[in-house]
């Protein structure tokens, strides 16, 4: 298994023991109509945590300082990916153009949604480290 040099940042946003899932727009070039976590590409000179904070804000208007994130390593296929955990005190979300809907999903309900590959591994890791119960 390799610890990849990550070029994208992902955020597991949690509120009241529920995980924020964003539904990708139907015209999205990758996995249209599927649910995913907030995240995106790291810009030149940007740390993973700063990219996670920026992407969370760009996609949801949720402000979360990089220094407040906790992180977990998620194993999926042959790689290990860092996912940043944001424990939020509000469920307010304002979507940008990339997504058509969102849901605060209870962990027992995540499997009911059409999700992107690898998201199940992230959910299992969040449960393992007791971020979700």
N, C-alpha and C positions, 0 to 999 in steps of 0.2 A: 504494500500500500504506500502511496506517495503522499507527502504533504505538499500540495501544489502551491506555486506562487500565484496567489489569487488575484484575479483582475476584476472581480465583482464583489459587491458587499450585499449581505442579506440581513434583514432584521426580523426577529421573532418578537412582535409587539404583543404584549399580554396585558389584559385588563380584566379584573375580576375572574381570574382563572380561565379566561377565554382567549383564543388566539385570533389575531386579525388576519383574515384571508382577503386578498384583492382579486377580483375577477378581471382577467386580461380582456381587453377589447376584442371584438370580433374581427377587426382588421389588423390585429397585432401580427407581426411577421413570425413570432415564435409562440406556439401554444395558444392560439386565440381561443377565448371562451373558458380557459381553465383558471382555476384559483391558484394563487401563489402568495408568497410573502413579499413585503416591500423590499426593494433592492435594485441594484443596477451597477453599472461600470464605475470603476475607480478612475478618477481623472489624474493626469500627470502631476506628480508631486503631492498627491493626497494620500493620507493613511487610510487603511481599511475602516477604522472607526469613524473618521471624518466623512468618508464616502457613505457609510451606513446612515449617519445622521443627516447628511444632505439628501440622500435618496428617500429616506422616511419623510422628510419635510416636503420634498418635491412631489411625492406621490399621494400624501395624505394631509399635509399641512400640520402634522404633529411635530412639535419642537422637542428634541431630546438631545442633550449635550453628549458629545462623544465620551467624556470622562465618566459618565454615569452608566454606560453600557457594561454588562457582564458578557462574557463570551463563552461559547461552547464549540468544541470540535465535533463535526458531524461526518461520519463515514458513509460514503455512498459510492458503490461500485469500487473503483480502484483509487479513489482520492479521499482526502480529508479536507473538509471545508470549514472555515470559521464562520459561525453565525452569531450575530450580536443580539443579545436579549435586552429588551426595553420593558421594564415594568411600569406601566402607565397609571396615572391617576384620573384619567378621563377617557371616555369612549368616543369622543367627537372626532370625526373623520371628514375631510373634504377631499374628494377624489380629483385627480388631474385627468387629462385627456387619455392617458394610457389605459385606464381601467373603467369598466362600465358598472361595477357594483362592488360591494364589500360585505363581509359578514364577520361578526365576532363569534367564532365557532367553539363550542365545547369540544373537548378532545374526543369524546365518544361519537361526535357527529362529523369529524373531519373526513372520514372515509365515505360519507354520503355525497361529498362534493367531487366534481371532476377536477383533480389537482394535477399540478405539474410533476414530472418525475423527480424523485428525491425528497419530496416534501414529507412523505411518510417516515423516512429516516430521521428527518429533523424533529418531527413530533415525538417519535420514540426516544430520541436523545433528550428532548425537553422533559419528558416524563421521567426518564432515568435520573436526571439531575434535579428532579423535583421542582422544576419551574412551572410545570402543569401537573394537576392532580386529577 
